[in-house]
Structure formats: structure tokens, C-alpha cells
Amino acid sequence: MNTANLFTPEQDTERARQIVERFINRFDESYRLLAYHTALPLVLTPELVNYLRVEFLRDANIPWVAEVDLLLSDLCRQVGYELYAMDTAVRAYLLGKMQEELGIEQMQLVAKGLINYVKYLAQNNPYISPKELQTQQWAAMVYLDEQREKAISEITQAFKDAVAVNTAIATGLVNRSEMARLAKITQELAPQLSAYENLVEYARLVSRVLNNAEDIDRTDLRRSYSVAGEELPSLEIFLPSGRTQEEIGDISTQFEGFPPLQTFDFEIANIVLEDGKTEDETTPAINLQPFEFEVAAIEVKKPGLFQRKTELIINRRRQQAYGFIEYLENKGNEIALEMVQIPSGRFTMGAPETEKGSSDDERPQHEVTVPTFFMGKYPVTQAQWKFVASLPQVNRELKPDPSRFKGENRPVECVSWFDAVEFCDRLTQYTKRPYRLPSEAEWEYACRAGTTTPFHFGETITSELANYNAEYTYGAGVKGTNRRETTEVGSFGVANAFGLFDMHGNVWEWCTDQWHSNYKGAPTDDSAWIDNNSNDNQSRLLRGGSWGSYPLNCRSASRYLNNPDYGLNYIGFRVVCGVFSSRSLLNP
């Protein structure tokens, strides 16, 4: 919230100070450094806060949970899905204190890091709009002497572009929302634009005009504003009544000899980029929608005085997540590929020695950071496979119907790792989105969904919730149904806390990674673990267990391997949409 009209500058600063001190007192003094560093960007995401903490505050002993504490505190407000902005006065106060305590050199160091981070996002994250990236870039550039003038020039040009459509016959076509956005950004950056008072004053006037143009003196609107030799657009375009007919003149006489103006249909041409792809092909829009699902947790009720045998109680609750639907066919018979947004976070990968059924290949446990990505709500179905298999070949042929256990909504099986990769390549070519297999780290992070127990259900598993060999038990579990074949995806009606179904059992799922016998030297981010100078025929990772697996092999941490050229009736896969992050890209 911008409180400029409610408080004097002194009151605003004191209010901001109190908010910051309440935040620090509630948690820990180390949180102050995180608050300072996260004040530089104009918009925050969980990934960005994590990047700032890891990149610049690694030795400050700030706990990872501080990232969540900050975003959910009074310092920030949510402005979109996983998008947060600091209170204007709080941000200004924190930046002032940061410069006072840490010096401008540290602020410039962070600014350079942010510019590199924005470049990385521009190349690797197709879901962030160019305007969002531009805003973050400006916020960093104004701290750097060699970049500040360029930022000012770009902001000035953006103001001019927002009214470029304004002509004598189209005074109402000014992009008011864009002008409001630019005015807000400029005012947020005002402390760093002290040498450009005209630009800041112009932005303030734009905000006033957009709020209530009738209260503005016309003399102010007719005033010219020049910034670094560039003339900003006249604000007369915002006059309530627009120009009079006398001022404009008779449109028909202005264009003497031309026929009367008519409405018309038109086509929009796509701009072709250097790589031959159009802009729309490069970054297709994603329409995120909320969806509800049921989550189940198993409670073990052990024998007691009045109970003769162990009983499993399934507790269910409703939850909501976000995702999008990729429609694979649009001829009255659409095939929907449902993708779930997996929020960013950190988790401990692998199993402790105390976990029943665990093995040394699941250790050493290690902390992994995973940015946001999208994952298939279900394993790929046979209907989805048939459609994609009919698309043009990229590298290898695909059998249209490889599965042993037939059913349109059953998971596809009997597909090799190479087949699964070809599926992703064809899907990418068809949708213009980056589809691939998950990394092993992404798979386990998505499966656990914040849990640390052997299963996302809890300490045990039951055939009421998953398809596995339930003639065997795990922990305090009980025997159940052994189905001896795949089941339709989602048929148990329960998901994990992220909204993913069938993560335990049904079919093993291919991952991108090559097999390694333990986690020594494993990546600490979402990257797939691929050895340099290795061949494609090295064994690949499988996760999740299958309809024929013992329950211990269906655990969240359980790992299995297979030849990448073999397809078996208990192996399938699910897809991921997004690109791997890269430690080298974050430090160019």
C-alpha cells in the first residue's frame, strides 16, 4: 500500500521503522540482513528471495525458513500468485538503512547480481513476462553509475511508447494502465533518481491525473518535461473532455479525397526472431487456474486394551493448488494433459538410516533447492501417448500402442527411457513449451510435497490409496489387495499436498538422471545428474514403485535403475514443463 497521502514523510518513515523492528523482534536479528537485500527488487518471488539469501548471505546463518517468514510478514503484500511487493515506505526505509550500514558498494554488488539473475530468467523461464523482467532490471540498473542513464532512457521511452497511439483522431487510445505502471515504478525508484527530478515529478503528476484529472490545473498538464534531452509526452491527453471538435477539426475534411472512415477486421503479424521462431511460439501464454483435490493421511491405531489388531484410519482433507491444461486435440475430442504448478522450496533428499527398508543408495541425505516448475498431475496415459506418437518424428519412431494393460486412462507402459524422451521432444515441438522428464531431485521433491515420512501418506501405505503388491506390508501397515496390473490414473481419488496423483505405485517413472550408487557429489539444485563424457546407454533412474512392487520400494526416497533402451510393463513416466536451473548460469 502506498501511504503517501495519509502520512507526512516523517510519519511514513517512523511507521516503516516500527514495521521492520516488529518483524526483527518476532524472529531474529539475522533477518534484518535478508530484509535489506530483498528491498532492492521491486517484485519478489520465493525463488528470488532464495537466490538473494544463498548468493549474498551464505555466511550470515540465516535459516531458510526466513524466506517464507519475510514474504508472509507485514513487510510484504501479495500482488499475484507467488508475487510479492514491499510496502513503499518500508522499502525506502530498508534501502536507506542498508546504504547506511552496509554501504553503497554492497548495494551495487547485489544490483549486479540481480541483473545477471534477470538475464538468466529471460533465457530460461518462459513464464515471466518481459515487463516483469524489465521492471526488475530497472530496479537494479539505477544503483549502477554505468547503467543508471540507460535505465532512465528506457523508462522515458516507455512513457513515450504508452502514448504513441495518440493522434488527433485517437485522443482516447492512450495506454492508461501502462502509464500507471510506469508512474508507480518511477516513484518507487525515486530515492535513486534524485538527479532526475523532472522524471519523478512527471510520474507523480501522471498518478494524480489518473486518479482524478478534473482536479488538476490545466497549466500543469500543459507543462513540458524534459529528461536527459528527451521530451516526455504532454499530459493534455488526459484532459477529461479530450480535445473539442473545433480543436480537432472535422475529420472528414482533414482527410479530403479519402473515403469515410470505416471499421475493419485485421490480422496480427507475429515478429520473427533470429532463431526463426515467432514471439508467440517462444513464450506461449499459460492460463493458471485453481483446482481442488483431496489429500489423505494415514493414522495408525495400534492394538490396545480394547482393540485386538492394528487399524489404519485415513484422514482426508480438501486442498487447492494451481495448474494449467494442455489440450492435445481440438476436434471435439480433446485430450487433456493436466499440469500442476509445483512451488519452489528446499527439502532434504534421501532417507535416514533409521527409515525401514532404506538403503545406502539413498544416502547421504542432502539439502536441495528446487525452483518452481510444472509437473503432470498423473503419469502419461495411453490416450495421451497415442496422440503424441502420431505427431511428426523428432529423433526416433514410437509405437502407437506399446502397453500390455490396455485402457485409454491407464498409464502407458512398456516404454523405454529413449521413448519417453522422444515423447517429450514431440510434445515440445507441438506445444512450443519446454517439456521433458523430471530430474530425480524434482521427482522426490514433488512426491514428498513437504513431508519427511516414508510416504506422502505418512509412516505407512495401504492398498486403499495406492496400487502396489499389498500382500506385503510396511511398518504398521496391513495387508490388502494385490491387483497385479495397472489401474486408471487418479482412480484412488487422493493426491499429495501439491495435487499430484499416483506418486506411490502403479508404474515406475523414468527420470532424466543417470544412475549413481549413492548421493556423494550429487547436485544441490534441481539439475539432473549427468556425468561428463558418459554415453547415452548408461542406466537411468526410476522412481515411485509400481503395481508389482513391495511397499518398501514405493517410498518417496526409493530408487531403481534400468537400461534406457528397455521398456517393461511396470515402467511409465510423467512429464515436467520448465527448464533446469543452473548454478553456473546464476553466476555468469
C-alpha positions, 0 to 999 in steps of 0.5 A: 500500500502506498501511504503517501497521502495519509502520512507526512514523510516523517510519519511514513518513515517512523511507521516503516521503522516500527514495521521492520523492528516488529518483524526483527523482534518476532524472529531474529536479528539475522533477518534484518540482513535478508530484509535489506537485500530483498528491498532492492527488487521491486517484485519478489518471488520465493525463488528470488528471495532464495537466490538473494539469501544463498548468493549474498548471505551464505555466511550470515546463518540465516535459516531458510525458513526466513524466506517464507517468514519475510514474504508472509510478514507485514513487510510484504503484500501479495500482488499475484500468485507467488508475487510479492511487493514491499510496502513503499515506505518500508522499502525506502526505509530498508534501502536507506538503512542498508546504504547506511550500514552496509554501504553503497558498494554492497548495494551495487554488488547485489544490483549486479547480481540481480541483473545477471539473475534477470538475464538468466530468467529471460533465457530460461523461464518462459513464464515471466513476462518481459515487463516483469523482467524489465521492471526488475532490471530497472530496479537494479540498473539505477544503483549502477553509475554505468547503467543508471542513464540507460535505465532512465532512457528506457523508462522515458521511452516507455512513457513515450511508447504508452502514448504513441497511439495518440493522434488527433483522431485517437485522443482516447487510445492512450495506454492508461494502465501502462502509464500507471505502471510506469508512474508507480515504478518511477516513484518507487525508484525515486530515492535513486533518481534524485538527479532526475527530478523532472522524471519523478515529478512527471510520474507523480503528476501522471498518478494524480491525473489518473486518479482524478484529472478534473482536479488538476490545473490545466497549466500543469498538464500543459507543462513540458518535461524534459529528461536527459534531452528527451521530451516526455509526452504532454499530459493534455491527453488526459484532459477529461473532455479530450480535445473539442471538435473545433480543436480537432477539426472535422475529420472528414475534411482533414482527410479530403479525397479519402473515403469515410472512415470505416471499421475493419477486421485485421490480422496480427503479424507475429515478429520473427526472431533470429532463431526463426521462431515467432514471439508467440511460439517462444513464450506461449501464454499459460492460463493458471487456474485453481483446482481442488483435490483431496489429500489423505493421511494415514493414522495408525491405531495400534492394538490396545486394551480394547482393540485386538489388531492394528487399524489404519484410519485415513484422514482426508482433507480438501486442498487447492493448488494451481495448474494449467491444461494442455489440450492435445486435440481440438476436434471435439475430442480433446485430450487433456494433459493436466499440469500442476504448478509445483512451488519452489522450496528446499527439502532434504533428499534421501532417507535416514538410516533409521527409515525401514527398508532404506538403503545406502543408495539413498544416502547421504541425505542432502539439502536441495533447492528446487525452483518452481516448475510444472509437473503432470498431475498423473503419469502419461496415459495411453490416450495421451501417448497415442496422440503424441506418437502420431505427431511428426518424428523428432529423433526416433519412431514410437509405437502407437500402442506399446502397453500390455494393460490396455485402457485409454486412462491407464498409464502407458507402459512398456516404454523405454527411457529413449521413448519417453524422451522422444515423447517429450521432444514431440510434445515440445515441438507441438506445444512450443513449451519446454517439456521433458522428464523430471530430474530425480531431485524434482521427482522426490521433491514433488512426491514428498510435497513437504513431508519427511515420512516414508510416504506422502501418506505418512509412516505407512501405505495401504492398498486403499490409496495406492496400487502396489503388491499389498500382500506385503506390508510396511511398518504398521501397515496391513495387508490388502489387495494385490491387483497385479496390473495397472489401474486408471490414473487418479482412480484412488481419488487422493493426491499429495499436498501439491495435487499430484496423483499416483506418486506411490505405485502403479508404474515406475517413472523414468527420470532424466538422471543417470544412475549413481550408487549413492548421493556423494557429489550429487547436485544441490539444485534441481539439475539432473545428474549427468556425468561428463563424457558418459554415453547415452546407454548408461542406466537411468533412474526410476522412481515411485514403485509400481503395481508389482512392487513391495511397499518398501520400494514405493517410498518417496526416497526409493530408487531403481535403475534400468537400461534406457533402451528397455521398456517393461510393463511396470515402467511409465513416466510423467512429464515436467514443463520448465527448464533446469536451473543452473548454478553456473548460469546464476553466476555468469 
